[in-house]
Amino acid sequence: MAKYSLLLLLTLTACGGKKKSDGGANETVAKMTDFKTKICACKDVTCVRPLIDEFTVWTAKFGADTKAQEQVTPEQEKQLDALNRQIMACATGPAKAAAPPAGDKATAPAPAPGGDVPTEVQLNFHRIEKNAKTGFITNTEFPKGKAASLPAADCCKTGGTCAPEKDAFAKDKAWAEIDFDVTEPNQFHYTYESDGKTFHAEATGDPDCDGNSATYKLDGKAENGNVVTAITGP
């Protein structure tokens, strides 16, 4: 069953001379700061998940508000991107803390109930979406290429999580093209592929290290000048 995802937090890179910010844009930064504060205060996944759901709904509304986006200045865009990265880091923190020690599978974090997209995947797909849409707005096509599956390590052989492989992402042409890497210890491996007209990304992982991996897919395409994306689960 498809879950339609956020319309990307920032769609402004190709807009050129942006309008001066007003109170609305300042409120956007303030709202993001509030989400960051609340999410970073969480100590477990139970706390994080409802906040991420709320953040996803709010982001979708912002993505559909063209006027609000036009009011964001380049400096505020940098602030929003930094806040988004902080939210991602804080949201994946509880999952990292819950990871089992090497050889201990009993305490591994359980998959999200009801087939929900895991927080880590949701946040990284969000980043891929945002960068894919930015590329489409800038060049009238999505960043092209076929990226390697990264990180390359077996997460279940390293205590349930993989260490970030920033250099490996940077050296891969397709990942570099879409400007994506994994900055925090993670439990899923990511791929990306695009011919410029559509894009497809996957996240595959075995969070409880029981030999049963799950794959989540992100697909995007342009319809009437707008980027439409959908996430499907296992």
N, C-alpha and C positions, 0 to 999 in steps of 0.2 A: 504494500500500500504506500503510495507516494506521500511524502511530507514536504509541502512546499516551504522553502526556506526563506531566509531574509533577503530583502532586495538590496543588500550591500549597504553598509553604513556610509561609505564615502563614494561619491560618483563625480568628483569635482576636478580631478587632475587635468582634464582636457578643456576646462571651461575658459581658460585664458583669464582676462581681467575680470575678477569677481567683484560683486557689489560689496560695499562696505558692510561690515557686520552690524546688526542691531541687537536689541535685547533678546530676540528669538534665538539667535545663534549663541549668545552667551548662556541662555537657558539650556541649550543642547549640551554645551560643555559641562554645565553644572549638573545636568541629569546623568551624563556619563560618569562624572566624578562621584556622584552619589552611588551609582551602581558599583563602581570600583571599590569604594569604601565598604559597602555592605558585603560584596563577594569576598573581598580580601579578609574580612573579619570571620569568615566561615572556617570551621575546623574539620568539617566532614562533608561527604557528598550529599547527605540528607539536607543540609543547610544550603548547599550550592545549587542543587537542581531547580528548586522553584524560582530562585533569583535569575538563573540563566533562562528559564522559560519566560519570565517577565521581561528580561533584557531582549530576548528574541522578538517578542511582540512589539516592544517599543521601537526596536531597530527597523522592523518592517514598516511601521507607520512613518518613521523618519525617511526611509528609502522611497516612500511614495509621495513625500511632500517636496515637490520641486522648489517651491519658494523658500522653504527652510534650508535646503541645500545651497541655493544661490547666495544666501546670506553668510555662509561660512567663509572666512578669510583663509589664505594659505597658512597663516600661523595657527589659527584654530584647527585647521585640518591636521596639522602636525600634532596638536594637543590631543585630538580625538584618536588619532592613530596610536599615539603613545598610551592613552588610557585603554584602548582596546587590547593592546599587547599586555598591559598590566592585568586586565580582567582575565585574559586567557591564562596567564601565569598563575594567578591566584586560584582560578577555577580548577586547574589541573593539580594544584597543590594537595588538596585532600585525597585525590586519587593516588598521588605519589606516596602520601603518608600511609595510605591503606595497603600499599603493595606488600606482598609477602616476602619474607627473607628467602634467600636462595634455598630451594629444596622444600619449602613449606607452602603447599598449595591450599591448605585448609583456610587460611585467612585472606585469600585473594579476594579483591572486590568483586561483587556479583555484577552481572550485566544489568543494564537499566531495565526496570520492569516494563512489561507491555510492549517490548520491542522498541522503546524510545532510543533515540540516537544518543550514545554516550557523550558526556560533556566534552571530553577531549576532541572527539570527532566533530562535534557540532562547531566548536570554536575554530578548529583548523579548516574545516570546510568553509566557514564564514570568511576566513582570510583568503582562501583560494578564490571564492566568489568575488570578493571585493577587488582583488588584483586582476581577475579575468575581466571584470566589467570595466575597470580603469583602462586596460589594454584595448578593449573594444571601443570605448569612447575616444581614445587617443588615435587609434590606427584603423578603426572600422572593422577590426577582426580581433579574435581572441589570440593571446600569445600561443604561437604554434610550437609543436614538438611532442616528443614522447619521453617522459621522464622515467628514470629508474625507480624501482621500489625502494624507498628509504624510510627509516634507517635500515641498514643491511643486517644488523645483529638480530639474533634470536632473543627476544625480550624475556622469554621464560627461562633462559639460561643465565640471566643477569638479574635475578631477584624479582622478576615480574614486570620490570620496566626497562626500556632502552635509554641509554644516554643520548643527548642531542648530538647530531652529526652535522653541525653547521657547515663545516668545510666540504663534506660530501654533497650537500645540497648546492653549495656555491659553485662546485666544479661541474655539476650536471647542467648542460646547456638549457634544457627545457625548464628545470626548476629555477634556474637563474633568470630565464625569460619571464617567468610569472612572478619572480621575486618572492619565493616562498621557501621557508625552512622551518624546522621544528626546534623551538628554543628551550623547551622544558623536557625533562624525562617523560617518556610516553610509552603507551602500550599498543599502538597501532602503527602499521606500515602504510605509507601513502604513495599513490601513483597519480600521474596526470597525463592526459593526451588530448591534443587538439589539432584540427586541420584549419583552424581559423574561423570556421563557420559555426562549429559547436565545440564544446569541451566536455570531457568526462574525467572524473577523479574517483579514486577508490581509497578506502581505509580498511585494512584487514588486520585483525588482531585476535588474540586469545587471552582476554583479560584475566580469566580465572585459571589459565594454564592447565586445562584438563584435556587438551588435544582437540577441542572443538572450536575452530576459529569462526569468526563472523566477519562478513564484508558489507560495508555501507558504501553506497554509490551516490555521487553528486553529478548531475547532468545539467548543462546549460546551453541555451540557444537564444538567438535574437528574434523577437517578434515585434514587428512594427516599430523598430528602433529601440525597444526595451529588452533588457536581458531577463529571461525567465529561467528559473532554476528549480530543480526538484531533487530531494534526497529520498532514496529507497533503501530499506534495510533488509536484513536476511529473512 
